Amino acid sequence: MALDNSKQIDFNAPGLRLFLDSAEPREWERFLPLGVFYGVTTNPLLLQRAGQACTLKNMATLSGQAAKLVFRELQMQVWGDTSDEMCESGRQLAQLAAPGMEVVIKVPATEDGYQVARRLAQSGARITMTAVYTPGQVLLAAGFGAAYAAPYLGRMLDAGQPGRDIVLAMHEILKTTGGASRLLVASLRQAAQVVDLAQLGLDTFTFGAAVAAELFTSDLTDQAAAQFQAAALDMGGQK
Ligand code: G3P
């Protein structure tokens, strides 16, 4: 499907944003044409899981593949042993934006990461501070003016932390301070986690293909759809 390049993106527009957390083009091709995802998020771990090289050459190939699909924003993460190397990968990734497909650069929310993020933001990049675990880190991301702060809910729970409460505290901070950063809840393992947080007013989530498939699955909907078609055929609804 062709992209509608006439769409003007209002980055501050309120409302739901769903991201597919995947570096696997087959998963992009399955879910993005369904039209519900605002964007795609990737990182080196997701590249590793998908067997995709973490090289600028491959990122250019992947973003070219992604740009043919229906969504607005591709988030890609810096890598490098030094701040300079991280900045360089981030600058090159930022250049992979295409008509109708904005790029956001993800940077781990370490002290060094902020140095990198500042340099990238000065050259015009929009930033996601990622691998966020504490409400204080969200305060910092908002102070910085990051477009997104991405807490890792599932990993908090794995570490025995009260992840839901922590994520809700982060949400509260952004709500009460009027911070413009969006809380991009990541490391979601079940559809129920997304639904639970959405009921509490969180509106920006990234999850992988398994959670996406879970959200799309309902036996009762499948049964109803089959009944509709059977009734249509019964009542002359032939081609
Ligand atoms: O985007 C977050 C993700 O890469 C971490 O998720 O499932 O490895 O905890 P997970």
Residues whose N, C-alpha, C, O or C-beta is under 5 A from the ligand:
A	BS01	G3P	D21 G154 R155 A186 S187
